[in-house]
Amino acid sequence: MKINHMLVKEQRQLRGWTQQHLSDITNLSLRTIQRVEAQGQGSHETISALASVLEMDRQMLVIIEPIESKQTHALGWPVVISLMIGTGLGAALTYLLLQ
């Protein structure tokens, strides 16, 4: 999941904690804390642990990504065109077979 890494880092620094200290009190690995702060990546468990220790609502830490991506739109037109061609060919074939 995407995590608001800037908020995590800001909250950690406001408390005067090192990444190692945050790792220790959340029971997460140092590498996990580094990954969260650098890339904004983490599991549901990571988010729960951070939210608990930072005394924040989970939803404040999660970045909601849109359901549709650019790839979905890129695939949409070929599918629509294929359906239109397939429908037209199917109708024409049915017409010819019924005569």
C-alpha positions as YAML, in Angstrom:
chain: A
units: angstrom
residues:
- id: 1
  name: MET
  ca: [0.00, 0.00, 0.00]
- id: 2
  name: LYS
  ca: [1.02, 3.57, -0.54]
- id: 3
  name: ILE
  ca: [1.88, 5.41, 2.66]
- id: 4
  name: ASN
  ca: [2.24, 9.14, 3.18]
- id: 5
  name: HIS
  ca: [5.98, 8.88, 3.76]
- id: 6
  name: MET
  ca: [6.46, 12.59, 4.30]
- id: 7
  name: LEU
  ca: [3.96, 12.54, 7.19]
- id: 8
  name: VAL
  ca: [5.66, 9.53, 8.80]
- id: 9
  name: LYS
  ca: [9.08, 11.16, 8.55]
- id: 10
  name: GLU
  ca: [7.74, 14.50, 9.80]
- id: 11
  name: GLN
  ca: [6.03, 12.90, 12.81]
- id: 12
  name: ARG
  ca: [9.13, 10.88, 13.65]
- id: 13
  name: GLN
  ca: [11.36, 13.95, 13.50]
- id: 14
  name: LEU
  ca: [8.92, 16.07, 15.54]
- id: 15
  name: ARG
  ca: [9.28, 13.51, 18.32]
- id: 16
  name: GLY
  ca: [13.07, 13.55, 18.00]
- id: 17
  name: TRP
  ca: [13.17, 9.84, 17.14]
- id: 18
  name: THR
  ca: [15.68, 8.11, 14.92]
- id: 19
  name: GLN
  ca: [14.57, 5.55, 12.37]
- id: 20
  name: GLN
  ca: [16.06, 2.89, 14.65]
- id: 21
  name: HIS
  ca: [13.97, 4.10, 17.60]
- id: 22
  name: LEU
  ca: [10.80, 4.05, 15.50]
- id: 23
  name: SER
  ca: [11.75, 0.57, 14.35]
- id: 24
  name: ASP
  ca: [12.19, -0.59, 17.94]
- id: 25
  name: ILE
  ca: [8.91, 0.79, 19.30]
- id: 26
  name: THR
  ca: [6.81, -0.38, 16.33]
- id: 27
  name: ASN
  ca: [8.48, -3.80, 16.27]
- id: 28
  name: LEU
  ca: [9.16, -3.27, 12.55]
- id: 29
  name: SER
  ca: [12.54, -3.79, 10.96]
- id: 30
  name: LEU
  ca: [14.79, -0.81, 10.33]
- id: 31
  name: ARG
  ca: [14.66, -1.70, 6.64]
- id: 32
  name: THR
  ca: [10.85, -1.43, 6.71]
- id: 33
  name: ILE
  ca: [11.03, 2.03, 8.28]
- id: 34
  name: GLN
  ca: [13.61, 3.09, 5.69]
- id: 35
  name: ARG
  ca: [11.42, 1.76, 2.86]
- id: 36
  name: VAL
  ca: [8.35, 3.57, 4.21]
- id: 37
  name: GLU
  ca: [10.18, 6.88, 4.46]
- id: 38
  name: ALA
  ca: [11.97, 6.56, 1.13]
- id: 39
  name: GLN
  ca: [9.35, 4.93, -1.10]
- id: 40
  name: GLY
  ca: [6.07, 5.19, 0.78]
- id: 41
  name: GLN
  ca: [5.53, 1.42, 0.58]
- id: 42
  name: GLY
  ca: [4.24, -0.81, 3.36]
- id: 43
  name: SER
  ca: [1.79, -3.50, 4.35]
- id: 44
  name: HIS
  ca: [-1.46, -3.18, 6.31]
- id: 45
  name: GLU
  ca: [0.44, -4.37, 9.39]
- id: 46
  name: THR
  ca: [3.09, -1.69, 8.88]
- id: 47
  name: ILE
  ca: [0.44, 1.01, 8.63]
- id: 48
  name: SER
  ca: [-1.32, -0.25, 11.76]
- id: 49
  name: ALA
  ca: [1.92, -0.31, 13.76]
- id: 50
  name: LEU
  ca: [2.90, 3.20, 12.64]
- id: 51
  name: ALA
  ca: [-0.57, 4.60, 13.27]
- id: 52
  name: SER
  ca: [-0.62, 3.14, 16.78]
- id: 53
  name: VAL
  ca: [2.79, 4.43, 17.80]
- id: 54
  name: LEU
  ca: [2.32, 7.84, 16.15]
- id: 55
  name: GLU
  ca: [-1.16, 8.05, 17.70]
- id: 56
  name: MET
  ca: [-2.80, 8.77, 14.35]
- id: 57
  name: ASP
  ca: [-5.75, 7.38, 12.47]
- id: 58
  name: ARG
  ca: [-4.72, 4.78, 9.87]
- id: 59
  name: GLN
  ca: [-6.52, 6.71, 7.15]
- id: 60
  name: MET
  ca: [-4.21, 9.68, 7.65]
- id: 61
  name: LEU
  ca: [-1.25, 7.52, 6.67]
- id: 62
  name: VAL
  ca: [-2.78, 5.81, 3.64]
- id: 63
  name: ILE
  ca: [-2.63, 7.35, 0.18]
- id: 64
  name: ILE
  ca: [-5.69, 6.32, -1.81]
- id: 65
  name: GLU
  ca: [-4.83, 5.51, -5.38]
- id: 66
  name: PRO
  ca: [-7.39, 5.87, -8.15]
- id: 67
  name: ILE
  ca: [-8.97, 2.60, -9.27]
- id: 68
  name: GLU
  ca: [-8.52, 3.33, -12.96]
- id: 69
  name: SER
  ca: [-5.06, 3.87, -14.33]
- id: 70
  name: LYS
  ca: [-3.83, 5.19, -17.65]
- id: 71
  name: GLN
  ca: [-3.31, 1.61, -18.80]
- id: 72
  name: THR
  ca: [-7.01, 0.89, -18.33]
- id: 73
  name: HIS
  ca: [-7.87, 3.74, -20.67]
- id: 74
  name: ALA
  ca: [-5.26, 2.64, -23.18]
- id: 75
  name: LEU
  ca: [-6.82, -0.83, -23.37]
- id: 76
  name: GLY
  ca: [-10.38, 0.51, -23.52]
- id: 77
  name: TRP
  ca: [-10.47, 1.65, -27.15]
- id: 78
  name: PRO
  ca: [-9.15, -1.56, -28.73]
- id: 79
  name: VAL
  ca: [-11.71, -3.53, -26.77]
- id: 80
  name: VAL
  ca: [-14.57, -1.27, -27.88]
- id: 81
  name: ILE
  ca: [-13.46, -1.40, -31.51]
- id: 82
  name: SER
  ca: [-13.10, -5.18, -31.36]
- id: 83
  name: LEU
  ca: [-16.60, -5.52, -29.90]
- id: 84
  name: MET
  ca: [-18.06, -3.31, -32.62]
- id: 85
  name: ILE
  ca: [-16.33, -5.25, -35.39]
- id: 86
  name: GLY
  ca: [-17.29, -8.58, -33.83]
- id: 87
  name: THR
  ca: [-20.92, -7.52, -33.46]
- id: 88
  name: GLY
  ca: [-21.05, -6.32, -37.07]
- id: 89
  name: LEU
  ca: [-19.48, -9.50, -38.42]
- id: 90
  name: GLY
  ca: [-21.75, -11.65, -36.27]
- id: 91
  name: ALA
  ca: [-24.85, -9.82, -37.50]
- id: 92
  name: ALA
  ca: [-23.74, -10.07, -41.12]
- id: 93
  name: LEU
  ca: [-22.97, -13.80, -40.81]
- id: 94
  name: THR
  ca: [-26.31, -14.44, -39.13]
- id: 95
  name: TYR
  ca: [-28.13, -12.54, -41.90]
- id: 96
  name: LEU
  ca: [-26.33, -14.54, -44.61]
- id: 97
  name: LEU
  ca: [-27.00, -17.88, -42.92]
- id: 98
  name: LEU
  ca: [-30.70, -17.16, -42.49]
- id: 99
  name: GLN
  ca: [-31.25, -16.45, -46.21]
...
